[in-house]
Amino acid sequence: MAEPTMPEGTSSADPGRADQAGPETGRPEQGRLEQGWPAQTRPEQGRPVPPAQDATQLERAMFEVKRVIVGQDRMVERMFVALLARGHCLLEGVPGVAKTLAVETLARVVGGTFSRIQFTPDLVPADIVGTRIYRQSSEKFDVELGPVFVNFLLADEINRAPAKVQSALLEVMAEHQVSIGGETHAVPDPFLVMATQNPIEQEGVYPLPEAQRDRFLMKIVVGYPTDAEEREIVYRMGVSPPEPKTIFSSEDLLALQRRADQVFVHNALVDYTVRLVLATRAPAQHGMPDVAQLIQYGASPRASLGIVRATRALALLRGRDYALPQDVQDIAPDILRHRLVLSYDALADDIPADHIVARIMASVPMPSVASRQGTSPNGQAGHPNGHPVSAVPAPASGAPAFDAMPQQPAWPGQQ
């Protein structure tokens, strides 16, 4: 893939970031996406917003989280992506790798209300969403709201509760509201559910149903720290643990979420995202007949929406107001891994979903980055070979243009 033309003020050491001092970047002209992409995914009208300024504020918040959480940089970055993309997170890892501490620290840094629910086998749905209580003094039923009515909800060890309790979160995660006694109650905005689960426990756990997993924007796999990180954990947490400070309020987070909605995503990246998701449903049609027997059900359209939203959030976090193909490559595995329903063959051969996702991403070609200099023979801006870049204009800030008809790259291990 050719090197993109980066806007002024971009660090040459890291082409994925644009957090160096530079002029404000202009917003792209507003265009209508072909292939009928929903209007709410297009950037909003508005004045230009310096992406580096937002990235600096977000980096301050990430620094506060990392004062408490040693290592786990990928987990921390993905949690902030979920914040900006208005998505829920499922953190999976062995006990003791700071999953719960990371969520609690993030809630304190961002501000807003926070609640923790420890999922146990004897939990009932009313313990989560609330219930109606009869008041004998007034001879009326009063609604007692549950702990979900907060900005940040930690569902700790969510797979220790039965399926009926897990399903109590379906409505509030998808609709941001709860129905109690025929009445609908909205949860505060912003609202984010971060759940943790232990992958090694076999007794007393209840696997999340497919409908529940699909509500989570991404599944973050949390691994062990390195030896250097573990020594730092002992030094830092062995005495007086650091206390994180609140960096911005809920209103600031809502403003950052609106900024993320304005990040430009080229229609070639949208096409690439859709091809990735379609390849999980029909691998044989995308040149992967061996993968077809490993997947029983592919990802739903929520995956396509989630990848685009998360790509916008990741680009803003990296100091850009436009998305690159590498952003999609970085974020797609976290959004796809928990949405695949594997076949009995995959389970019998102990083939993890991550291996299948990696194979799919290696087989679906990325859009090529094209220079925005030069014009086609017909006078239109585009590639030197003559065909126009896209029906949607690229940002005037110097963001790269993408070839809408990518060529199959030479992937490692493939001829």
Secondary structure, DSSP 8 states (H G I E B T S, - for coil): -------TT--TT-TT---SS------------GGG--GGGS--------HHHHHHHHHHHHHHHHHHS-S-HHHHHHHHHHHHHT--EEEEE-TTSSHHHHHHHHHHHH-S-EEEEE--TT--THHHHEEEEEETTTTEEEEEE-TT-SSEEEEETGGGS-HHHHGGGHHHHHHSEEEETTEEEE--SS-EEEEEE-SS--SS-----HHHHHHSSEEEEE----HHHHHHHHHHHSSS---------HHHHHHHHHHHHTSB--HHHHHHHHHHHHHHH-GGGGT-HHHHTTEEE---HHHHHHHHHHHHHHHHHTT-SB--HHHHHHHHHHHHTTT-EE-HHHHHTT--HHHHHHHHHHHS----EE---SB-TTS-BB-TTS-BS-SS---TT---EE-SS------TT--
